[in-house]
Structure formats: structure tokens, C-alpha cells
């Protein structure tokens, strides 16, 4: 095996990319910083004494992406075409996303990962006086395009079941596969329509929580259109775009108010859907079937 970062004397060196073609390249990375709920509230209300936390973190992330080669020894010095840092504020954490673009001979994965890391570290620095227990985690590459290796998308999980009902407030029945229509939802499903909650998702891991309490429940019993596996769906930031089967969907809502006295509540007693289910709208239609992968788009 040839290690590209070692020279003939077994010393580290920067890889020569001069013979590579210039291509358009992008990279998206995400990370999360967990904190006390009170800390999140102070950030939202602008009560952190050091200033506007997210504005400073955004600038820091952009600066970090531009200075990556100064931090990571074997990274090339890349001229960036764009650097965008986005935040999603939740109850006790903030998700950070960096999207970096260039036209060149090498990719910008490290720039995206560095941008996320620096933004998270800046949030920590701005808030550490009131919350030293903050945790930075889940820093990862989500997607990259361009270059010889082509496109990469992180696979999050898979589809366990596709479920449908013709009436609201009742359990849905598995159908094996279904046609999801752009800006509408699952064909012939009662919850479909031109609104922001076109498709509902719930993880089999959430359903299993109810099984451990002795309830005999299965995919569709919580009225979800898509039962997933291997992904904590309720931790996805609003605005996340997912490739599910042939479709592309965007997360629009996390959780919901429970229907009072609905058949689901009567059947299972305690419902996980209000806190752990999510909703999406269909950006690109197509078929979804059991075992299809779920990826960040």
C-alpha cells in the first residue's frame, strides 16, 4: 500500500496535486454543541455578556475555513469561492452546518470540518462563563461533490416500512412501497396536501421503546408514513434535506401536539410521536420502498 502523505524518505509531505484537473467542489459538514436550556435561552435573547454569540461564531467559522491550511499541516492552501455557516437552535443544543465551495484541484472537506469545529469552539468560548459543561460532538462530513472520487453522501439509515391511511387520527397500514408526490405527500394518504406536514417519519427505535413497556405496537401504529431505522430523526435540524428512495424531502417540523382522545392514544396509551416524530415536505417526488436508504441530500 502506498501512503500518499509520505515521501521517499518516509517523511510527511504535502501531496502534489498539480496534475489534477480543476473541478467545482463542495463540502457540507455538521456538528453539535450541547448546553443547558438556560444557556440556549440567553443566546436567543442576546443576554450573553460577550455579545451576539451566533454572529461571532458565524464569522469565526468562515475565518476558520479560510485558514484551514494554517492549522492542518498537510492541507493545501485553497482559494474558496464560498463559505456559509448555518445554525439550528434547539431546546438544549445548537446544530452547526458549514457549506464550503471552491473550483480547484483538491477538495474542501477539511475546510468544512474546520469551519464547524471553530464555530462550535467559539460558541463555547462565548458562553463558558455560565456553562462550562457544554459538549461538542458529532462533527462529521455530510456531503462532498467534485473531484475524481465523485459525490459522497453520508447514509443515515434505511426505510423499515411505508405506511398509509385514508382517515386522520388512526393507525396506518404498511404497503411495502408508495408513490410520494412533489409538494403533496404520499399518494392517497389522509395527511397529504399542500402544507408543511406532508410526510411523517418515526424511528423503529422509538416504537421499540413502547414495546419494552409491554405495548404490542408495530410500524404505522403511530400514524407515521415512513418508519425508519438507524437514525435519530428528531435530532435532525429543521431544514435538513433528505434523499429517501427516489425522493428528496425537507424536514419542516419536529414533534407535534397529540390528538386528544384519538384511536392511537386509546390503543397504545403513551405515544412517542409527539416528541420523537418529525414531518417533511416533498421537494422531489418518486417511489419509496422498504429497505431504501436515507441520506443527507
C-alpha positions as CSV (number, residue, x, y, z in Angstrom):
1,X,0.0,0.0,0.0
2,X,1.3,3.4,-0.9
3,X,0.8,6.2,1.6
4,X,0.5,9.4,-0.3
5,X,1.5,11.7,2.6
6,X,5.0,10.2,2.9
7,X,7.9,10.9,0.6
8,X,10.8,8.6,-0.4
9,X,12.5,9.1,2.9
10,X,9.3,8.1,4.8
11,X,8.8,11.7,5.9
12,X,5.4,13.5,5.7
13,X,4.9,15.8,2.7
14,X,2.2,17.8,1.0
15,X,0.7,15.8,-1.9
16,X,1.5,17.2,-5.3
17,X,-1.9,17.9,-7.0
18,X,-0.5,19.9,-9.9
19,X,-1.6,17.3,-12.5
20,X,-5.2,17.2,-11.3
21,X,-7.9,19.0,-13.2
22,X,-9.7,21.9,-11.8
23,X,-13.3,21.0,-10.9
24,X,-16.1,22.6,-9.0
25,X,-16.1,21.1,-5.5
26,X,-18.4,21.5,-2.4
27,X,-18.4,20.0,1.0
28,X,-21.0,20.1,3.8
29,X,-20.2,19.3,7.4
30,X,-22.2,19.5,10.6
31,X,-21.6,19.5,14.3
32,X,-23.5,20.0,17.5
33,X,-22.8,21.8,20.8
34,X,-25.0,20.7,23.8
35,X,-25.6,23.0,26.6
36,X,-28.1,23.9,29.4
37,X,-31.5,25.0,28.3
38,X,-30.9,28.3,30.2
39,X,-27.8,28.9,28.1
40,X,-29.7,28.4,24.8
41,X,-32.3,30.9,26.1
42,X,-29.6,33.5,26.9
43,X,-28.2,33.1,23.4
44,X,-31.6,33.5,21.8
45,X,-32.4,36.6,23.9
46,X,-28.9,38.2,23.4
47,X,-28.0,38.1,27.1
48,X,-24.5,36.6,26.8
49,X,-22.2,39.3,28.1
50,X,-19.5,38.8,25.4
51,X,-22.0,39.7,22.7
52,X,-24.0,38.2,19.8
53,X,-22.9,34.6,20.1
54,X,-24.1,33.2,16.7
55,X,-22.9,36.3,14.7
56,X,-19.4,35.9,16.2
57,X,-19.4,32.1,15.7
58,X,-20.5,32.6,12.1
59,X,-17.6,34.9,11.3
60,X,-15.2,32.6,13.2
61,X,-16.4,29.6,11.2
62,X,-15.9,31.4,7.9
63,X,-12.4,32.6,9.1
64,X,-11.6,29.0,10.1
65,X,-12.5,27.7,6.7
66,X,-10.1,30.2,5.1
67,X,-7.3,29.4,7.4
68,X,-7.5,25.6,7.5
69,X,-4.1,25.1,5.8
70,X,-2.6,27.1,8.7
71,X,-4.0,24.6,11.2
72,X,-3.9,21.2,9.5
73,X,-0.2,20.6,8.3
74,X,-0.8,18.8,5.0
75,X,-3.8,20.7,3.8
76,X,-3.4,22.7,0.6
77,X,-3.9,26.4,0.6
78,X,-7.2,26.7,-1.2
79,X,-8.9,29.8,-2.7
80,X,-12.6,29.4,-1.6
81,X,-15.5,30.5,-3.7
82,X,-17.9,30.5,-0.8
83,X,-18.2,29.7,2.9
84,X,-21.6,29.6,4.6
85,X,-22.3,28.8,8.2
86,X,-25.8,28.0,9.4
87,X,-27.3,27.3,12.8
88,X,-30.3,25.5,14.1
89,X,-31.2,26.3,17.7
90,X,-33.0,23.5,19.7
91,X,-34.0,23.2,23.3
92,X,-30.7,22.2,24.7
93,X,-28.3,22.2,21.8
94,X,-27.3,24.1,18.7
95,X,-26.6,22.4,15.4
96,X,-23.9,24.0,13.2
97,X,-23.7,23.4,9.4
98,X,-20.9,24.6,7.1
99,X,-21.1,24.6,3.3
100,X,-17.8,25.4,1.5
101,X,-17.3,25.8,-2.2
102,X,-14.2,26.1,-4.5
103,X,-13.0,25.4,-8.0
104,X,-9.7,23.7,-7.8
105,X,-7.5,20.6,-7.8
106,X,-8.4,19.3,-4.3
107,X,-11.5,19.1,-2.1
108,X,-12.8,21.3,0.7
109,X,-13.8,18.6,3.2
110,X,-11.3,19.7,5.8
111,X,-12.3,23.3,5.3
112,X,-15.9,22.4,6.1
113,X,-15.0,20.3,9.1
114,X,-12.7,23.0,10.4
115,X,-15.4,25.7,10.0
116,X,-17.9,23.7,12.0
117,X,-15.3,23.0,14.7
118,X,-14.2,26.6,15.0
119,X,-17.8,27.8,15.1
120,X,-18.6,25.3,17.9
121,X,-15.5,26.3,19.8
122,X,-16.4,30.0,19.5
123,X,-19.9,29.3,21.0
124,X,-18.1,27.5,23.8
125,X,-15.8,30.4,24.4
126,X,-18.6,33.0,24.3
127,X,-20.7,31.0,26.8
128,X,-18.2,29.2,29.0
129,X,-18.6,31.7,31.9
130,X,-22.1,30.4,32.5
131,X,-21.9,26.9,31.2
132,X,-18.5,25.1,31.3
133,X,-20.2,21.7,30.9
134,X,-21.0,22.2,27.2
135,X,-20.2,19.3,24.9
136,X,-19.1,19.5,21.3
137,X,-19.9,16.3,19.4
138,X,-21.0,14.7,16.1
139,X,-18.6,16.7,13.9
140,X,-18.8,14.9,10.6
141,X,-18.8,15.2,6.8
142,X,-22.3,15.1,5.3
143,X,-21.7,15.5,1.6
144,X,-19.0,16.3,-0.9
145,X,-19.0,16.7,-4.6
146,X,-16.4,17.1,-7.4
147,X,-13.0,15.5,-8.0
148,X,-12.0,12.1,-9.2
149,X,-13.9,10.2,-6.5
150,X,-17.1,12.0,-7.4
151,X,-20.0,12.5,-5.0
152,X,-20.2,11.3,-1.4
153,X,-23.3,11.4,0.8
154,X,-23.5,10.1,4.4
155,X,-26.0,7.3,4.7
156,X,-28.1,7.9,7.9
157,X,-30.3,4.9,7.9
158,X,-32.9,3.0,6.0
159,X,-36.7,2.7,5.5
160,X,-38.3,-0.1,7.5
161,X,-41.9,0.4,6.4
162,X,-44.1,2.7,4.2
163,X,-47.5,3.2,5.8
164,X,-50.8,4.7,4.7
165,X,-54.3,5.6,5.9
166,X,-57.3,7.2,4.3
167,X,-58.5,8.8,7.5
168,X,-56.7,11.1,10.0
169,X,-56.3,10.0,13.6
170,X,-56.0,6.3,13.0
171,X,-53.1,3.9,12.7
172,X,-51.6,3.5,9.2
173,X,-51.1,0.2,7.4
174,X,-47.8,-0.9,5.8
175,X,-48.0,-1.0,2.0
176,X,-44.4,-2.1,1.0
177,X,-43.8,0.9,-1.3
178,X,-45.6,4.1,-2.1
179,X,-45.6,7.0,-4.6
180,X,-44.7,10.3,-3.0
181,X,-45.9,13.3,-5.0
182,X,-43.9,16.6,-5.1
183,X,-45.4,19.2,-2.7
184,X,-48.1,16.9,-1.7
185,X,-47.0,13.7,0.1
186,X,-47.9,10.0,-0.1
187,X,-50.5,9.3,-2.8
188,X,-53.9,8.6,-1.3
189,X,-52.8,9.3,2.3
190,X,-55.1,11.3,4.5
191,X,-52.4,13.6,5.8
192,X,-51.1,14.6,2.3
193,X,-51.7,18.1,1.0
194,X,-50.1,21.4,0.1
195,X,-48.9,22.2,3.6
196,X,-45.7,21.8,5.7
197,X,-46.6,18.4,7.3
198,X,-46.9,16.3,4.1
199,X,-45.0,13.3,5.3
200,X,-44.4,11.9,8.9
201,X,-41.4,9.9,10.0
202,X,-40.8,7.9,13.2
203,X,-37.9,5.6,14.0
204,X,-38.4,1.9,14.8
205,X,-36.1,2.6,17.8
206,X,-38.9,4.9,19.2
207,X,-41.5,2.2,18.6
208,X,-39.3,-0.3,20.4
209,X,-39.4,1.9,23.5
210,X,-43.1,1.3,23.7
211,X,-42.6,-2.4,23.1
212,X,-40.3,-2.5,26.2
213,X,-43.2,-1.2,28.2
214,X,-45.3,-4.1,27.2
215,X,-47.3,-2.5,24.3
216,X,-47.9,-4.5,21.2
217,X,-47.1,-1.9,18.6
218,X,-45.8,-2.0,15.0
219,X,-44.8,0.3,12.2
220,X,-47.7,2.5,11.3
221,X,-49.4,2.3,14.6
222,X,-48.3,5.9,15.4
223,X,-49.6,7.1,12.1
224,X,-46.2,7.7,10.6
225,X,-45.9,7.4,6.8
226,X,-42.3,6.2,7.0
227,X,-40.8,4.1,9.7
228,X,-37.0,4.5,9.8
229,X,-34.1,2.6,11.3
230,X,-30.6,3.7,12.3
231,X,-31.3,7.4,12.6
232,X,-32.4,9.6,15.5
233,X,-34.9,11.5,13.3
234,X,-36.0,14.0,16.0
235,X,-32.4,15.3,16.2
236,X,-32.3,16.4,12.6
237,X,-32.3,20.2,12.3
238,X,-35.3,21.8,10.6
239,X,-34.4,22.5,7.0
240,X,-32.3,19.3,6.6
241,X,-32.8,17.8,3.1
242,X,-33.0,14.0,2.9
243,X,-32.8,11.7,0.0
244,X,-35.2,8.9,0.7
245,X,-35.6,6.3,-2.0
246,X,-36.2,8.3,-5.2
247,X,-37.5,11.3,-3.3
248,X,-35.9,14.4,-1.8
249,X,-37.6,15.8,1.3
250,X,-37.1,18.7,3.7
251,X,-37.5,18.5,7.5
252,X,-40.2,21.1,8.4
253,X,-41.2,20.2,12.0
254,X,-40.0,18.2,15.0
255,X,-42.8,16.7,17.1
256,X,-46.4,17.8,17.4
257,X,-49.3,18.2,19.7
258,X,-51.0,14.9,20.4
259,X,-54.6,14.4,19.2
260,X,-56.9,14.3,22.3
261,X,-58.7,11.0,22.5
262,X,-57.5,9.7,19.2
263,X,-57.5,6.0,18.4
264,X,-53.7,5.8,18.6
265,X,-53.7,7.2,22.2
266,X,-56.5,4.8,23.1
267,X,-54.6,1.8,21.6
268,X,-51.1,2.4,22.9
269,X,-51.8,4.6,26.0
270,X,-48.5,6.5,25.7
271,X,-47.5,8.0,22.4
272,X,-43.9,8.7,21.3
273,X,-44.9,10.5,18.1
274,X,-45.5,14.0,19.7
275,X,-41.8,14.3,20.8
276,X,-39.9,11.9,18.6
277,X,-41.7,12.0,15.2
278,X,-40.8,14.5,12.5
279,X,-42.5,16.0,9.5
280,X,-41.3,16.8,6.0
281,X,-42.4,18.2,2.7
282,X,-41.7,16.6,-0.6
283,X,-39.3,18.6,-2.8
284,X,-38.8,15.9,-5.4
285,X,-41.3,13.1,-5.9
286,X,-40.8,9.4,-6.5
287,X,-41.2,5.9,-5.1
288,X,-40.1,4.9,-1.6
289,X,-40.0,1.2,-0.6
290,X,-38.8,-0.9,2.3
291,X,-35.0,-1.1,2.7
292,X,-34.4,2.1,0.7
293,X,-31.5,4.2,2.2
294,X,-31.9,7.6,3.9
295,X,-29.1,10.0,3.1
296,X,-28.4,13.7,3.6
297,X,-29.1,15.4,0.3
